[in-house]
Amino acid sequence: MSLTPVGSTARWIAAGRAIETEWTSPLFSDPFARDLAGDEGFAMLLAMRGPDRIGDTTTPDPYFSIRTRFFDDGLIAAVRDGAIRQVLILAAGMDSRAFRLEWPPGVVLYEIDRDDVFAYKEPIVQRLNGQPRCDRRIVRADLTGSWTSTLAEAGFDPSRPSAILVEGLLYYLDEASATRLLSSIDALAAPGSWMGMDMVNTDVLRSPYMSVYVQKLREFGCPWMFGVSDPESLLAEHGWHGTIVLPGEPDANYGRWAYPVVPRTVPGMPRIYLGRATRMTAEEKAARHAVVASQKEEVVEKEPAAPARVYEAISEPDLVGAFGCPDGKGPFPAVLALGGSDGGVPTYFLDLLVPEGFAGLALAYFGAAGTQPALVEVPLERIERGLRWLAGHPKVKTHDGRVALVGVSKGGELALLIAATFPDLVGPVVAYTPSSVAWAGIDFTQPSGTRRSSWSYKGAPVPWLPYPEGIVPTFSSRGLVGRPIYERGIENTSAVERAAIPVERATGPLLLVSGGDDNMWPAARMCEMVVERMRQHGRANAVGHLNYPAAGHSLFPPKAPSGAPPPMPFDLGGSRDADRAAHAAAWPQIVAHLEQGRRPASSR
């Protein structure tokens, strides 16, 4: 009998346990794991490890090793004092704890899984002469269906406390099935029971950073479907006091987690939770249900959201964006807008520009339908096409054929590069929090990132500055702080010179805007590098720099991101008040700068 796709994942995890067992100073020993994994288990492990670990079957996966040890310790601690003598391993798969842990006398361990799992597993255990160290009982049942009666037939007593392990299961279920399972556990667990479980949050399922991993699971036929943002509340709803930790925290580290642990106060991060829970008393459950019921009775009236402006969608070959202009025949001065590393169509720029009398094209250069998914070697010709399209629009006017350009962050970097590459097409430029160099590309779909340029021209990568080796981002309560990476990168003077944007070639004047408290990257310093380069080339009068020391990376208030959410939130620095004050001070000067390209109404 062949294993189901979800059943096959147990062989993958067994392969991980085998590698840990054979590692120097292993966290546990599982002499059954290699045989239980078989060739298929190791093949799946290699497929899930990704391109940065091709062929690696000797290095343990820190998360799976930590998870196994975490639940090993939790189970043994749960049965140590003698009150618990029933252990349930749900979706047992290739679990071998019945054979490898030192169980106290009298423990009855129930392994629950589908028949296909045991049809594969039991002959291997018998061949290896496996001798359980407890009273091991097999329960052949599908946990998405009716299984509690089959468990009772095997001798389980719901009136006695038990230790219940739900490992590597919940995220493979849809929400309805996960809820039913937790309700079934709720009905089985007597006071004094213990439970261990792992869960993922919803950001894991939708994060671009996790998309390759999640897609591979889907291709294997075992997609992750269930995520939870507040695991403690979910457990409380089903009658448990939960203690949740993240891999790498003191209780789930074991000297193996080498990555920064992002505090749970940082929103929007993909997370895997490891949990241990104890059963609520009947009185505690009743009190909680009363509180929840009273909260549901409260009705909060919300003001309806103001309707968003609607712009003309543009979808042509290699030209994706949105066009907006004031009411009337025009013509109106033209501005092409470029968003940042969120990708998509930056219509938030149109919200600012159209009321000021501009006709704008918010151009998607990646991260939108009809464009590439990652910010890697984006062809500059794509923006050239946008400039020519906008210059030829019947409702716009240009300055001698030149179009004003505005960009933010990576779009600011791109705006300066476009002005230097196509000086005959670009007039005044406004670059919010830009870079002075072309950096390496950004690919949120690849955990290991990329080692290619952000941009290309005439089929070749634009010279780029790589991220420095050995420097990792830090985290604050607001999110990832990228600034240290970029600060170290621009210390490499020879590499900076090769990747520097030749801004002196730009025809139109440049206006740079930065915040002194930018935690994304050192925009103020890079703006000064642009100013200095212009001075060295005798063009100091063609560049201006507006710096606001208390402001951060977000110097104007976009109403919504333009593309897909990033894989994690960023600490952009500054504060809401400081950023708004900077915008209020800078915006009139920006409008005046963009208006320098205006001509009499009769000309274009």
Salt bridges, closest charged atoms under 4 A:
GLU20 OE1 - ARG256 NH1 2.63
GLU22 OE2 - ARG34 NE 2.84
ASP30 OD2 - ARG17 NE 2.69
ASP30 OD2 - ARG100 NE 3.96
ASP35 OD2 - ARG127 NH1 3.47
GLU40 OE1 - ARG11 NH1 2.97
ASP56 OD2 - ARG49 NH1 3.54
ASP56 OD2 - ARG53 NE 3.39
ASP72 OD1 - ARG97 NE 2.64
ASP72 OD2 - ARG100 NH1 2.83
ASP73 OD1 - ARG69 NE 3.07
ASP95 OD2 - ARG97 NH1 2.41
GLU102 OE2 - ARG133 NH1 2.69
GLU111 OE1 - LYS121 NZ 2.75
GLU111 OE2 - ARG136 NE 2.93
ASP115 OD1 - ARG140 NH1 2.82
ASP116 OD1 - ARG114 NE 3.23
GLU122 OE2 - ARG136 NH2 2.74
ASP135 OD2 - ARG137 NH2 2.81
ASP142 OD2 - ARG114 NH1 3.05
GLU167 OE2 - ARG67 NE 3.18
GLU167 OE1 - ARG97 NH1 2.94
ASP186 OD1 - ARG279 NH2 2.19
ASP186 OD1 - LYS285 NZ 3.15
ASP198 OD2 - ARG67 NH1 2.81
ASP203 OD1 - ARG206 NH2 3.26
GLU232 OE2 - ARG264 NH1 2.70
GLU284 OE1 - HIS241 NE2 3.09
GLU316 OE1 - ARG385 NH2 3.05
ASP318 OD1 - ARG382 NE 2.68
ASP351 OD1 - ARG309 NH1 3.89
GLU377 OE1 - ARG452 NH2 3.49
GLU384 OE2 - ARG388 NH2 3.15
ASP400 OD2 - HIS399 NE2 3.90
GLU413 OE1 - LYS410 NZ 3.09
GLU469 OE2 - ARG451 NH1 3.00
GLU487 OE2 - ARG483 NE 2.86
GLU491 OE1 - ARG488 NE 3.61
GLU497 OE2 - ARG533 NH1 3.83
GLU504 OE1 - ARG533 NE 2.79
GLU504 OE2 - HIS537 NE2 3.72
ASP518 OD2 - HIS553 ND1 2.63
GLU528 OE2 - HIS545 ND1 2.50
GLU532 OE2 - ARG535 NH2 2.47
ASP571 OD1 - ARG478 NE 3.64
GLU595 OE2 - ARG598 NH2 3.34
